[in-house]
């Protein structure tokens, strides 16, 4: 039961972190098309969407890299260590009984 709760906790933390990251792209999606229309005269929505996604991915890539490699890796290692400790404690409890 503890292992299931730990996994749920880690997945919840990761989801919250990613939701925060997702919100970081909101200003990009709002400002870039406006700037393209005002400063470059690009009024075609499709071109604005393509350019905005390229700019957004260029800006957000380092953040995603950190989240997926560093943070997810750290949390996964922490979870695996906790699971090993719990399994060891359960094994020792069974041996003592």
N, C-alpha and C positions, 0 to 999 in steps of 0.2 A: 504493500500500500504506500509506503514511504517513497519507493522508487517512482511510482506512478505520479504522486504529487510533486516530486522534484522535477520530473520531466515536464509536467504541466506548467509548473512555475517558470522553468527556463523558456519554454515555448511562448509563454505569455510575455515575459520580459523581451524576448526577441521580436515579438510582434509589435509591442509598444515602441521599441527602438526603431523598427522599420517604419511604423506609422509616422513617427516624428520625422524621419528622413524623407518620407513621401511628401510631407508638408513643406519641406525645404524647396521642392520643385515648384510650388505654387507661385512664388514671386517671378520665377523665370517664365512660367507659362503666361503670366499676366503682362510682364514688362516687355519681353522681347517682341511679341507681335505688335505691340503699341509702338515701340521704337522703330521697328521695320516699316510700319505705315507712315509714321511722322518723318523720320529722318531719311529713309531710303525709298519712299513712295511705293513699297510693296503692299498692295491692297488685296492680292489674291490670297484667300484663306489657306489654300493647300500649300502654297509656297511658304507662307508664314509658319504653318504648322511644321513643315519639314525643317526649315531653318531653326525654329524654336527647339525642336527635339534634338537637333545636332548640337546647338549651344547648350541645352540643358544636360545632355549626356556628357558633354565635355566638362561641365562644371561639377556635376554630381558624381562622376566616375570615382574620384578619390574618396568621397564619402562612402559610396557603396563598397569600394575596395576595403576600407577600414572596417565597415560593419561586417562584411562577409568573412574576411580573413581574420582580422584581429578579434573583434568582439564575439562573433559566433564561435570561433575557435577556442577562445578563453572560456566561454560558457560551456561549450561541449566538453572540454577537458575537466572543468570543475564538476560537471554533472557525472562524468564517467568515474572520477575519483570518489564522489559521494556514493555512487552505486556500489563501487567496490568495497567501500567501508561498511555500508549497510549489509551487503552480502556476507562479508567477513563476520560481522556482528551476529547475523542470523545463524551462520555456521557454528560459531563459538557457542551460541545459546543452545543449539541442538546438541552439541557435543557435551555440554555441561549437564543437560537434562537426562 
